[in-house]
């Protein structure tokens, strides 16, 4: 493993991409500690001492930037929400659908531009909401319009910078930039997790056998979760394809046998990220218009509690169970959406037929399309249910007094992004005739 990493740094192009990615990650982490102008640091430490609910979720994704009210406090969530909205609109608006499927590079650039514009709009709305929500907490130097404009501008600018950093990592670095920023934000909380585990073992009263067993159970559970996620992310169904003999030029090319690798989780970790953002979006909007919603009752308060149940157990078991069920359905839905967006059975079937190939025992054309669709449907159901169960299980376990909220989603994101990044790095090395990371 270390030899392969050494070879990666010896390859000029790969080394350049790795160092560029690390540089932008350092920039991201520095930005998490730059407080938005107009914030009273002393009042901030008192107000953000114990973040809960939606604030806790955003703080986890942003790598602690939210609790510091830094320029990256909103993280990349406005961009994720904008991506969801644009892709859903592409399903119902014919013009956007044509841009997505037939626009090519020009269409992709237009879709990207629309996503950026919507991101800025959502970031502006969310920034105003955050300012109004924490205005009564007294964390700002004053209540003037200028201070409010300065705070909102700083938050929107921070999200714009993160969007740019993500694009640069994707284009010039290693891995998916947006996913990698979320990954770095989550793993930045590992030292705090280790401190928590040590606190269970060695509380103020001295060594605790119960705390030691609890810590060991949490570690073993995390290892099992990681192993399960790795298995599902790497597992694939290989559909055999046979190509008959054909004439190429003046030569007769012999029959060839290959396969189509169909992964259990083609959509990767994006359905979990999208579902998390989708679930917490109502709470963000409600807080804009009703800053003290947490202390109220009624329909909006119920919707708010339902939305934040993803990240807190203080709203009651009824809200948590309802939230878990909707969260499960959203993950499965986004899994199907992303799978069929990246793999079109009809298109694959036509390509096999054009090249003189066939699946043994299946006739070419429509029967092949139906066969591939059946396989994809079964694989997606299994992969989607697995991802959903891993994501919601820690939400339900919070009522056993184990403080592992958001743990399942965090593990899914971390492992999924890590595997994706390693695979991209492996492909970079493979193009330069180096052995890959995943070789036994």
MODA-V545081 format. One record per residue. N is the residue number from 1. RES is the residue in one small letter. PSI is psi in radians with two decimals (NA if undefined). OMEGA is omega in whole degrees, -180 to 180 (999 if undefined). D_LAST is the distance of its C-alpha to the last C-alpha in whole Angstrom. Layout:
n={N;N}
res={RES;RES}
psi={PSI;PSI}
omega={OMEGA;OMEGA}
d_last={D_LAST;D_LAST}
//
This chain:
n={1;2;3;4;5;6;7;8;9;10;11;12;13;14;15;16;17;18;19;20;21;22;23;24;25;26;27;28;29;30;31;32;33;34;35;36;37;38;39;40;41;42;43;44;45;46;47;48;49;50;51;52;53;54;55;56;57;58;59;60;61;62;63;64;65;66;67;68;69;70;71;72;73;74;75;76;77;78;79;80;81;82;83;84;85;86;87;88;89;90;91;92;93;94;95;96;97;98;99;100;101;102;103;104;105;106;107;108;109;110;111;112;113;114;115;116;117;118;119;120;121;122;123;124;125;126;127;128;129;130;131;132;133;134;135;136;137;138;139;140;141;142;143;144;145;146;147;148;149;150;151;152;153;154;155;156;157;158;159;160;161;162;163;164;165;166;167;168;169;170;171;172;173;174;175;176;177;178;179;180;181;182;183;184;185;186;187;188;189;190;191;192;193;194;195;196;197;198;199;200;201;202;203;204;205;206;207;208;209;210;211;212;213;214;215;216;217;218;219;220;221;222;223;224;225;226;227;228;229;230;231;232;233;234;235;236;237;238;239;240;241;242;243;244;245;246;247;248;249;250;251;252;253;254;255;256;257;258;259;260;261;262;263;264;265;266;267;268;269;270;271;272;273;274;275;276;277;278;279;280;281;282;283;284;285;286;287;288;289;290;291;292;293;294;295;296;297;298;299;300;301;302;303;304;305;306;307;308;309;310;311;312;313;314;315;316;317;318;319;320;321;322;323;324;325;326;327;328;329;330;331;332;333;334;335;336;337;338;339;340;341;342;343;344;345;346;347;348;349;350;351;352;353;354;355;356;357;358;359;360;361;362;363;364;365;366;367;368;369;370;371;372;373;374;375;376;377;378;379;380;381;382;383;384;385;386;387;388;389;390;391;392;393;394;395;396;397;398;399;400;401;402;403;404;405;406;407;408;409;410;411;412;413;414;415;416;417;418;419;420;421;422;423;424;425;426;427;428;429;430;431;432;433;434;435;436;437;438;439;440}
res={x;x;x;x;x;x;x;x;x;x;x;x;x;x;x;x;x;x;x;x;x;x;x;x;x;x;x;x;x;x;x;x;x;x;x;x;x;x;x;x;x;x;x;x;x;x;x;x;x;x;x;x;x;x;x;x;x;x;x;x;x;x;x;x;x;x;x;x;x;x;x;x;x;x;x;x;x;x;x;x;x;x;x;x;x;x;x;x;x;x;x;x;x;x;x;x;x;x;x;x;x;x;x;x;x;x;x;x;x;x;x;x;x;x;x;x;x;x;x;x;x;x;x;x;x;x;x;x;x;x;x;x;x;x;x;x;x;x;x;x;x;x;x;x;x;x;x;x;x;x;x;x;x;x;x;x;x;x;x;x;x;x;x;x;x;x;x;x;x;x;x;x;x;x;x;x;x;x;x;x;x;x;x;x;x;x;x;x;x;x;x;x;x;x;x;x;x;x;x;x;x;x;x;x;x;x;x;x;x;x;x;x;x;x;x;x;x;x;x;x;x;x;x;x;x;x;x;x;x;x;x;x;x;x;x;x;x;x;x;x;x;x;x;x;x;x;x;x;x;x;x;x;x;x;x;x;x;x;x;x;x;x;x;x;x;x;x;x;x;x;x;x;x;x;x;x;x;x;x;x;x;x;x;x;x;x;x;x;x;x;x;x;x;x;x;x;x;x;x;x;x;x;x;x;x;x;x;x;x;x;x;x;x;x;x;x;x;x;x;x;x;x;x;x;x;x;x;x;x;x;x;x;x;x;x;x;x;x;x;x;x;x;x;x;x;x;x;x;x;x;x;x;x;x;x;x;x;x;x;x;x;x;x;x;x;x;x;x;x;x;x;x;x;x;x;x;x;x;x;x;x;x;x;x;x;x;x;x;x;x;x;x;x;x;x;x;x;x;x;x;x;x;x;x;x;x;x;x;x;x;x;x;x;x;x;x;x;x;x;x;x;x;x;x;x;x;x;x;x;x;x;x;x;x;x;x;x;x;x;x}
psi={-0.85;-0.57;-0.68;-0.72;-0.69;-0.73;-0.62;-0.72;-0.33;-0.35;2.03;-0.83;-0.78;-0.71;-0.71;-0.74;-0.73;-0.83;-0.64;-0.74;-0.79;-0.67;-0.79;-0.55;-0.70;-0.73;-0.75;-0.80;-0.62;-0.74;-0.48;-0.27;0.06;1.88;2.51;2.39;2.48;0.10;2.36;1.93;-0.67;-0.81;-0.56;-0.76;-0.56;-0.70;-0.57;0.31;-0.54;1.53;2.38;3.01;-2.38;-0.56;-0.67;-0.71;-0.84;-0.65;-0.64;-0.82;-0.64;0.02;0.61;0.04;-0.55;-0.78;-0.37;-0.05;0.87;3.10;-0.33;0.40;-0.59;-0.07;-2.61;0.19;-0.63;-0.64;-0.71;-0.79;-0.72;-0.69;-0.72;-0.84;-0.80;-0.73;-0.57;-0.68;-0.55;-0.35;-0.35;-0.26;2.00;-0.68;-0.77;-0.62;-0.69;-0.69;-0.68;-0.75;-0.57;-0.06;-0.28;-2.54;-0.67;-0.76;-0.69;-0.69;-0.67;-0.77;-0.72;-0.67;-0.75;-0.70;-0.71;-0.75;-0.80;-0.59;-0.79;-0.71;-0.82;-0.66;-0.67;-0.77;-0.80;-0.65;-0.74;-0.70;-0.75;-0.72;-0.79;-0.60;-0.69;0.09;-0.70;-0.29;-0.18;0.52;-0.08;2.72;-0.55;3.12;0.35;2.79;-0.66;-0.74;-0.75;-0.77;-0.66;-0.74;-0.85;-0.73;-0.72;-0.72;-0.77;-0.71;-0.68;-0.76;-0.67;-0.71;-0.75;-0.68;-0.72;-0.74;-0.74;-0.74;-0.70;-0.69;-0.74;-0.74;-0.69;-0.10;-2.61;2.22;3.05;2.07;-0.80;-0.82;-0.66;-0.63;-0.70;-0.72;-0.83;-0.68;-0.68;-0.83;-0.26;-0.27;0.03;-0.76;-0.69;-0.66;-0.76;-0.67;-0.70;-0.78;-0.72;-0.60;-0.55;-0.68;-0.73;1.31;-3.13;-0.52;-0.16;-2.96;2.38;2.04;-0.71;-0.74;-0.66;-0.79;-0.68;-0.77;-0.74;-0.72;-0.72;-0.75;-0.79;-0.75;-0.72;-0.71;-0.74;-0.73;-0.78;-0.78;-0.74;-0.74;-0.74;-0.75;-0.84;-0.69;-0.57;-0.39;2.57;2.65;2.13;1.98;2.03;2.49;2.27;2.26;2.27;2.96;2.52;2.80;2.16;1.86;-2.08;0.15;2.62;2.00;2.25;2.91;2.50;2.59;2.22;-2.91;2.77;2.01;2.05;1.95;2.67;-0.61;1.32;-0.59;-0.16;-2.46;-0.07;-0.64;-0.63;-0.77;-0.79;-0.74;-0.69;-0.80;-0.69;-0.68;-0.62;-0.15;-0.76;-0.68;-0.66;-0.76;-0.75;-0.68;-0.43;-0.75;-0.45;1.47;-0.60;0.60;-0.50;-0.38;0.20;3.04;2.98;-3.01;-0.83;-0.67;-0.69;-0.74;-0.67;-0.81;-0.67;-0.70;-0.69;-0.03;-0.27;-0.54;0.12;2.63;0.18;0.10;-0.03;2.65;-0.52;-0.83;-0.71;-0.74;-0.78;-0.75;-0.72;-0.70;-0.79;-0.70;-0.74;-0.83;-0.68;-0.74;-0.77;-0.75;-0.81;-0.52;-0.81;-0.75;-0.84;-0.63;-0.85;-0.29;-0.48;-0.33;1.99;1.85;-0.67;-0.73;-0.74;-0.72;-0.76;-0.70;-0.69;-0.75;-0.72;-0.55;0.24;0.50;2.95;2.70;2.17;2.20;-0.08;2.27;2.61;2.74;-2.37;-0.71;-0.65;-0.72;-0.79;-0.70;-0.82;-0.68;-0.69;-0.77;-0.81;-0.71;-0.79;-0.77;-0.71;-0.68;-0.79;-0.87;-0.73;-0.76;-0.69;-0.84;-0.73;-0.75;-0.72;-0.64;-0.65;-0.34;-0.85;-0.48;-0.67;-0.53;-0.19;-0.43;0.08;0.25;0.27;2.04;1.29;0.58;2.43;0.08;-0.75;-0.79;-0.71;-0.77;-0.73;-0.80;-0.83;-0.87;-0.76;-0.80;-0.68;-0.78;-0.74;-0.73;-0.73;-0.70;-0.68;-0.68;-0.66;-0.72;-0.62;-0.72;-0.65;-0.60;-0.31;0.39;0.61;2.64;2.54;2.95;-0.62;0.08;2.39;NA}
omega={-179;178;180;177;178;177;179;179;176;180;-173;-177;-179;179;179;179;-180;-179;178;178;179;179;-179;176;177;177;178;-178;176;-179;179;-178;178;-177;179;177;179;-179;176;-174;-179;178;-180;-179;178;-176;-176;-177;-178;-179;179;175;-178;179;179;180;180;-180;178;-179;-175;179;180;-178;-177;-179;176;-176;-180;180;178;-174;-179;-180;-177;-176;176;179;179;179;178;179;178;-177;-179;-178;175;177;179;179;-176;178;-176;-178;178;179;178;177;-178;-173;-172;-175;-179;-179;179;178;179;179;178;178;179;179;178;179;179;180;179;177;180;179;-180;178;178;179;-179;178;177;179;179;180;-180;-179;-175;177;-179;180;177;-179;180;-175;175;-177;-177;178;-179;178;178;179;180;180;-178;179;179;179;180;178;179;177;178;178;178;178;178;178;179;179;-179;178;180;-175;-171;-178;180;176;177;-172;-178;179;-177;178;176;178;-180;179;-179;-176;176;178;180;177;178;178;178;177;178;178;178;177;175;-177;-176;177;-178;-178;-178;-177;-179;178;178;178;178;179;177;179;178;178;179;-180;179;178;178;180;179;178;-180;180;179;180;179;-180;-178;-179;-176;-177;180;175;-178;179;-177;177;-179;177;-178;178;178;-179;176;-175;177;-176;175;-180;-177;179;-179;178;180;-180;175;179;179;-177;177;-178;-179;-176;180;-175;-176;177;180;179;-179;-180;178;179;-179;-178;-176;-177;179;180;179;-178;-179;-179;179;-175;180;-176;-178;-176;-178;-178;-176;177;-179;-176;-178;178;178;178;178;179;177;-177;-176;-179;176;-171;178;178;-176;-176;179;-175;179;178;-177;180;178;179;-179;-180;179;178;178;-179;179;180;178;180;179;177;177;-179;-178;-180;-179;174;-178;-179;-180;-177;-180;180;178;179;179;179;178;-178;-180;-178;176;-179;178;174;-178;179;-179;179;180;178;-176;177;177;178;180;180;179;179;179;180;-179;-180;-179;-180;-178;177;-179;-179;-180;178;179;179;-178;-180;178;-177;-174;-178;178;178;-180;-180;179;-179;173;-180;173;-176;-179;179;180;-178;-179;178;179;-180;178;-179;-177;-178;-180;-180;179;179;179;-180;179;180;177;177;178;179;177;179;-179;179;-180;171;173;177;-173;-179;-170;-180;-180;999}
d_last={10;14;13;12;15;17;17;17;21;21;22;25;25;22;23;27;25;23;27;29;27;27;31;32;30;32;35;34;34;38;39;38;41;44;46;48;52;55;53;54;52;53;54;51;49;52;51;47;47;46;44;44;43;43;43;40;38;38;38;35;33;35;34;37;39;42;43;44;45;44;44;40;42;41;38;36;38;41;38;36;39;41;38;38;42;41;39;41;44;42;42;46;48;48;48;45;43;44;42;39;39;41;41;38;38;41;41;38;40;43;41;39;43;44;41;42;46;45;43;46;48;46;45;49;50;47;49;52;51;49;53;55;53;53;56;58;56;57;54;56;58;61;61;63;61;60;58;57;56;54;52;51;51;48;46;46;45;42;41;42;40;37;37;37;34;32;33;32;29;28;30;29;26;23;22;25;28;30;27;26;29;29;26;27;31;29;27;30;31;29;31;34;32;31;35;36;34;35;39;38;37;40;43;46;48;45;42;41;39;39;38;35;34;34;32;30;30;29;26;25;26;24;21;21;22;19;17;19;19;16;16;19;18;14;16;18;20;20;23;24;26;28;30;33;34;36;38;37;40;41;38;37;33;32;30;27;24;22;21;22;19;21;20;22;22;23;26;23;25;28;30;30;31;34;35;35;37;39;40;41;43;47;47;47;49;52;51;53;56;56;55;56;55;53;56;58;58;58;56;55;54;52;50;49;48;46;44;43;42;39;39;42;43;47;48;48;46;47;46;43;42;44;42;39;40;40;37;35;37;36;33;33;35;33;30;32;34;31;29;32;32;29;29;32;32;35;34;31;33;35;33;31;35;36;33;35;32;32;30;31;34;34;37;37;38;39;38;34;35;36;33;30;32;32;29;28;31;29;26;28;30;27;25;28;30;26;27;30;30;28;30;33;33;33;36;38;36;39;42;40;41;37;37;34;35;33;30;28;29;28;24;24;25;23;19;20;21;18;16;18;18;15;14;18;16;13;16;18;16;15;19;19;17;14;10;9;8;6;4;0}
//
